[in-house]
Amino acid sequence: MNKTQLWIEGARLRTLPAAIAPVAAGTGAAAALDGFHAGRAVLALVVALALQIGVNYANDYSDGIRGTDDTRVGPVRLVASGVRPRLVKFAAFTCFGVAAASGLVLVILAQQWWLLAVGALAILAGWGYTGGKNPYGYRGLGEVGVFAFFGLFAVLGTTYTQAGQISWAATAGAVAIGLLACAILMANNLRDIATDTDAGKRTVAVRVGEAWARRLAALWVGAGVIFALLPIFGHPWVALVLVAAVPAGLTIRKLRTATGLDLIAVLRNIGLIELAVGVLLGLGLAL
């Protein structure tokens, strides 16, 4: 594969689970509230996919022009491999535009105009993670943004735009997906501790060190599965989430020792666990 194909493959492994999981969980929660709307679910998925892809491009651009990706263990980045930065930046803002347009349609259908502010914040957070003069991802706040926007807001927003309300089951699912998204970011930053330190990127992994970064990633994987199981008391079919328990346990074990390129497999596995948890939780709530 050429460099662009390699980038797309790496982005696919990160993007699809992170976009599908919260929408699946949120839609299942809406169905449990008798508020399922297929069209709005599709629009929420378009918003999530466009935001995720836009964030990938934005991070590629911002890290690339700063030189953060000059030495990289993980999948190739576009700017660092020679693609013109302005093209990558244009791709990022094109995706953000698609997310904004889809979100506007969703808000019009749901008649919840205050959600426009949430959408604007999500786009600003996507850019500000590594972009701008003072990116919050370089100050160890990346997990906060991921938990809020790709966990809480993504799941609860999906539920609310369909059902017009949220539930404790939706909230448990939002926390679960947020924790798993944080685990993905932590594993990614664990792999990049050395290069991020040299580049002045003070992620949580850099701040707490390798040993604690491994512990936190493992904790968030386990806690994510546990939170996803909490609605089982009112929705017995949520037991389907137990299917993800075994791979979660194996991944937690792998987190203890994986280094370098092995962490790419760990990242992929956590992404697949997030996808499985979101889909199985959504299905369990709908049933």
N, C-alpha and C positions, 0 to 999 in steps of 0.2 A: 504493500500500500504506500501511496505517496504521503507527504506530510499532512496535507489537508484531510485525507481519508483517515489517517491515524488520529488527528484531532477530533474528527467527527465521531469515530468509534469511542474514544475516551469520553467525549461529552455525552454520547448516548447512554453509556453506563451510569453516568451521574444524573442525567436529566430525566429520563423516562420514569424511574422509580420515584424520584422526588416530586414529579408533577402528578403522576397517576395516583400515588398512595393517598395524599390528603383529599383529593377529589372523590376517590372511591369511598373513603371512610366518611366524609361529610355527606355524600349522597345517600349512603346507607342509613346514616342518622336521620336524614330528612325523610327517607322512606318509613322509618320507624315512627315518625311523627305524622305519617300520612300526608307528606308534603312533596313527594317525589315529582320532579319535572325534568324529563329527559333533555329537552332543549337547553334548559339552564345548566344542567350538569355538563353538557357538551361545551357550552360557553365557558364555564368555570375551568374545564380542562384546557381549552385553548389559552385562557389567561395564564394558567399555571405553566403550561409548556412554553409559551412565549416569554414569560418572565424568567424561567429557568435558563432558556437558551440565551436570552439577552444578558443575564448575569454572567454566563460562561464567556460570552464575547467581551463583556465589559472587564471582567477580571483578566482575561487574556491581554486586552489592550493596556490596561493600567499597570499590571505587573510587568508587561513586556517593555513599556517605555521607561520604567524605573530600573530595569535590569534585574528584577527579582528572579526571572526565569532563565537567566543566562546559563546557570548550572542547575539542571533539574533531573530528579530521579524518575518522576512520573511520566505520563503521556506527554507527547510533544505539544507545545503551544505555538500558535500561529505567528505572533509577532516575533517571538524569540527565534523562530525558524526562518524568518526573512520576509514574511507577508507584510505588506505596507500597513502600518498602524492605522491610518485613516480609514482603510477599508474595513478593518475589524471594528473600529469605533462606529462606522456607519451601520454595520450589521447589528451591533448592539442596540443602537437607537431605533433601527427598523423593527427589531423584535419588541422593544419597549412600546413602540407605536402600535403594533398589533395587539399587545396586551391591553393598552389603554383603550383602543377602539372596541375590542371584545368586552372589556370590563364595562364600558359605557352602555353597550347594548344590554348587558346583564343587569346593570343598575336600573335602566329604563323598564325592563320587564318586571323586576322585583319591586320597583317603586321605592327603593331605599336610597335616597340621594346622598345621605351622609357617607355611604360606602365609597363615594368618589374620593373623599379625603383619604380613606384607607388605601385605595388603589394608588393614589399619588405618592403616599408615603412608601408603599412597596417599591415603586419604581425608583424613588430617591434612594431607598435603602439598597436596592440592587446596584445602582451606580456608585453610591458612597462607600460600599464595602472595601473596594480597593482604589476607587477613583477620587478625584479631587485633591485638594491640598492637604487634607487631614483625614485620610480614610480610617474608618473605625475598625476595619479588619486588621490594620497594622497596630492597633492599640489593645488587642485582645478582646474585642467586643463582637467578633464574628459569630460566636455561638448564640449570643443574645439576639442578634438580628435573624439568624436562621430559625431559632426556636419560635420567635414571634411571628415572622412572616411566612415561613414554609411549614410551620406547625399550627400554632393557634389561629392566625388569621386565615390560612388556607383552608383548614378543615371547617372551622366555625363559619367562615364566610360562605363556603359552599352550602352548608346546612341552612344558613339564614336566608340566602337568596332563593332557596327553594321552599322552605317550610315557613319562613317568616318568624322563626323562633329557634332557639337552641335548646339542647338538653344536656343532662349530666353525662349521658353516653357520648354525645358529640364532644363534650369537654374532655372526657377521658381519652377519646381517640385523638383529639388535637394535641394533648400532652404527649401521648405515645409517639405520634408521628414527629412531633418537634424534637423529642429526645433522640429518636433514631436519626433524624437529619443532623443533629448535633454530633452524634457518634461518627457519621460519615465525615463531617468537617474535621473532627478531632483526629481521626485516622489519617486523613489527608495531610493535616498539619504535622502529625507525628512523623510522617515520612519526610517532611520538608524542614525539620527542625534546624539542621545544619545550614542549609541554604537560606532559610528565612532569617536566622540569626545574623548571618553575614550581610544580608540585605537590610537589616534593621526592621524587619517585620516581626513585631512582638505579639505573636499569637498566644493564645492560652497555652498551647503545647510548649512554646518557647519559654513562657513565664514559669510554668510549673515543672518543666523538665520531662525527660522521656518516661521515667517510671510512673509518674502521676498521670501523664497523658494517656498511657496505656490503661491505667486503672479507671480513669474517667470514661474513656471510650467504651470499655467493657461494661462499666456500671450503666451507662446510658443505653446500651443495647439491651441488657437484661431488664432495666426499668421500663424501656419502651414496650417490650412484650408484656410485662406485668400490667402496665396501665391499660393496654389494649384489651386485656382480659377482664378488667373490672366490670364492664357492663354485663358480664355473664349472669349476674344475679337477677337482672330483669329481662335478659335476652339470652336464653340458653344456647342458641345457635352460635353465639360468639365463641363458644368452645372450639370452633374451627381454627381460631388463632393459634391453638396449641400445635398445629402443624408447623408453625414457624419456630417453636421452642427448641427443637433439636438442632437445626442449623444455627440458631442463635447461640446455643451452648457451645457448639464447635467453633464458631467464630470468636466467641469470648476467649476460648482456650488458645486460639491462634494469635489473638492480640497480645498474648504474653511474650511471644518470642519473634513474631514476624518483623523483618527488617527489609529495607530497600525495596526491590521489585516485588517481594512477597506481600508487601502492604497494598499493592495494587489489587491483588486477589482478595484481600481483606475488605478493601473499599467496595469492590464489586459485590462481595457477599453481603455486606451491610446494606447496600442498595437493594439487593434482591429481598433481603429480610424486610426492609421497609415496604417494598412493593407488596410482598405477601401479607404482611400485617394489615396494610391499608385495604387491600382487596378482600381478605378474609373477614376483617372486622366489618367492612361495609356490607358484605354478603350476609354475615351473621345478624347484623342489625336489621337488614331488610327482611330476612326470613322471620 
